[in-house]
Amino acid sequence: MNYWRWIYLIGLALFSTIAQATLYPSTRADSKTLIIHSATDEQAILPALLDFQSLHPEVSIEYLDLGTLPLMQRFLSDAEQQQTADVIISSAMDLQIKLINDGYAVTHESETTQLIPDWAKWRKQAYSFTYEPVVIVYNQRLLPADKVPKNRFDLINLLRDEQEFFLGRIGTYNIETSGLGYLLASQDAEQTSTWGRLTENFSHIQFKGYDNTQDMLNAVQSGELLLAYNVLGSYALSAMKKHPDLAILFPSDYTLVVSRVAFISKYANHPGPAHWFMDYLLSQRGQKLLAEQASLYSLHPAITGEATYQSIQKLSREQVPLKVIKLSPALLTYQDQLKKRKFIEEWRKLLPNENLPTTTR
Amino acid sequence: MLSNKGSLRTRLVLLFGLVLLIGGAFMLLAANALAQRSADQLYDKLLESAALTAVDSVSVIDQELQFDLPYAALATLALSENDRVLYSLTNHAGKVITGYQFVEPHDRKEMLEQHQQGLPYFFNHSYQNELFRFVILERRLLESGMQDKVYLQMGQSRLARDQLAADLTFKAMIGLGGLIILGWLFVWLTSGWSLRPLLKIEQELACKEPTDLTALSTQVPAETAQLVDAINKFMGRLQRNQDRNHAFIAEAAHQLRTPLASLQAQAELATEDHDIQTIQKRTERILRNARETNTRINQLLNYATLAHRADIRLPERFILSEVVNQVLVDLAPIALTQAMELSFDNHIADTTIKADPEAIKEILRNLVDNALKYGKPNTGQGLIHVSLNYTAEPNCLLLQVQDFGAGVPADLLEQITQRFGRGELTHHAGSGLGLAIVEQLVHGMQGRFSLVNVAGGGLTAQVFLQVSV
């Protein structure tokens, strides 16, 4: 066993418990509280929170941003006390499905939810509210145009042929510490041979594992990494707007599409505001705001713009097949203990001993 | 006044509707049970195939159990959209190798039996307050060095099943409902249609002239034929009654016209006569005629009141022979004046009958009267023989009045008898009203009356009376 990994995991656990929630107080005296635990960048979702508060000024919002795995751990330990956050949001769809399958959610049904397509909801409890492509981000200043891959096969060939050039300069999620990373890897792993060759080459060039998107984007922007694989398109799009060095590509063999999934906890103390907030997230107004101000690719088919369902559909018409991860109990497959253990064991074999992810966050 | 007992059509529709509803309810229960079973069968296949897919990936490598849950297994279960899934792989000792907690089956023995035949074992069980359907498959690990069994359990909540069952039941309900409504409508229409003959009868009756008592001509179905028959019989009786009344009036007119005309003629002659002796003779004749007319009128009135009496008089119980005897005693002096003798043979002792004694008296009086008038032999002393006898028929008595006169000619007798049979009253030569009255009264008592010529001269009047017990 690797001691460093243990120290890292304990540190992560400690960090998650001391993470501070932000309070957005209501101006009203008789305010109601809404507690949201979410694996979503607070700055990204802030406009939506404030807009919701303008609709419901009597609601004070307590928002806590956690990684997908700490979020799940926090929820489970809270659930033991039967006192959890009201709304849980995470893009680790499989973890969300597991919580709902285990009976931790309550039903949310309204006129708004009837418009949500079947693949984006489950049991009238879990709702997808984004439609985010998973992309490759690279530094276009440092990566010459002839070394920009179009798809995974290109990437495999590049890594094989230019091992020295890419050595230590490719990053992706550490699936052990990121729930989203695990979900994306398990989806990639269904294309068994591609996944095997890709990870083998990752291993050869001593790739770096990250537990969140932001660190990965920072590393690409700073030039520490040339390319990051499996990055959430929404964060990448926001980063690209700020840093012209960054560029995005949608793998042309297939592009994964992942959703942020929200549900209301069975142990919610404030079910009323929780239902309002769910409806807001799924409403056309909320979806439009998420697309335009948060660059969180919204799901609503009627909204146009860069970070929207429509733009992704356009992409798919331009010969980039989409692999949309659907909300379904089939996602539980990779959460099977034996399967997960085996998958992570194989992952660990890829990691060079000295390649420990940094705990900066 | 007729009281309204509701409409036949409403009765039919209500009754049939009730039958349909009860039948429909039973059918719906059956349909629901069937739908549940069908839904279970269908989704059990899905559950089993998911479990088979999963159990297929159990293997033993280097004496170690390997299990790689295939994506297809849970994806199969995800076909029923909103159902939660549970699965577990346990070893023989009951230790969970992977997945959720093992849910203990209701009946381990049944499970073992199923597994011995290589069949899956299905059961329902509540998990977290939700009803789930489970299947348990057994897999023997026969690889080298291992003699173990593992159990793969797969469970799924019942939303899709119950939804399908509800859908099927709902469809059956719609079908049944349609059928019930159709059936109802059918009864409504056919009841109207089959009651139409009654309306036709009503119309025909309404259109008839008051004097038209002929039978109804409406063609009706067998079920209403009895009603029509009864109406026709009733009208027949009315007709006879009417005929009788007409005949009575004609008879009365006829019987009275002659003596009155004779009276008038005598009186006219008397006014023209001057001879006191002649006038006296005529006056005597007038007196005699007047007496005769008086008798006739009495007879007619008797007939009219008796005919009426037979309808309304309540019968009473009395000793028949006493009444007969009393009448004969009353009549004996009259007979004596006509040189006739009355004799009475009572063979029934003190048998009582239940009837109107006045009617019996009137019958006997008329018969004796008739015999006095026409039963006188050409020579010698006349005899009228009255007797009471039992007959071969039980509860039937015979009252006979026999004379020894000339009798009645055969063809006339036949004519008279026929007329009696028809219950018609006509004035036949010389018979007066007497026999008609007798016939009328006997008829009213449900008896029989006949006239028989006696061999060697004379006529026997026979009255058969029912002894009501």
Chai-1 contact restraints between the chains, C-beta under 6 A:
chainA,res_idxA,chainB,res_idxB,connection_type,confidence,min_distance_angstrom,max_distance_angstrom,comment,restraint_id
A,N101,B,R84,contact,1.0,0.0,6.0,A-B,restraint_1
A,G103,B,Q128,contact,1.0,0.0,6.0,A-B,restraint_2
A,R123,B,N82,contact,1.0,0.0,6.0,A-B,restraint_3
A,S328,B,A78,contact,1.0,0.0,6.0,A-B,restraint_4
A,P329,B,L74,contact,1.0,0.0,6.0,A-B,restraint_5
A,P329,B,A78,contact,1.0,0.0,6.0,A-B,restraint_6
A,P329,B,V85,contact,1.0,0.0,6.0,A-B,restraint_7
A,A330,B,L74,contact,1.0,0.0,6.0,A-B,restraint_8
A,A330,B,A75,contact,1.0,0.0,6.0,A-B,restraint_9
A,A330,B,A78,contact,1.0,0.0,6.0,A-B,restraint_10
A,L332,B,L74,contact,1.0,0.0,6.0,A-B,restraint_11
A,T333,B,L69,contact,1.0,0.0,6.0,A-B,restraint_12
A,T333,B,Y71,contact,1.0,0.0,6.0,A-B,restraint_13
A,T333,B,L74,contact,1.0,0.0,6.0,A-B,restraint_14
A,D336,B,L69,contact,1.0,0.0,6.0,A-B,restraint_15
A,D336,B,T98,contact,1.0,0.0,6.0,A-B,restraint_16
A,Q337,B,T98,contact,1.0,0.0,6.0,A-B,restraint_17
A,L338,B,F67,contact,1.0,0.0,6.0,A-B,restraint_18
A,L338,B,T98,contact,1.0,0.0,6.0,A-B,restraint_19
A,K339,B,L69,contact,1.0,0.0,6.0,A-B,restraint_20
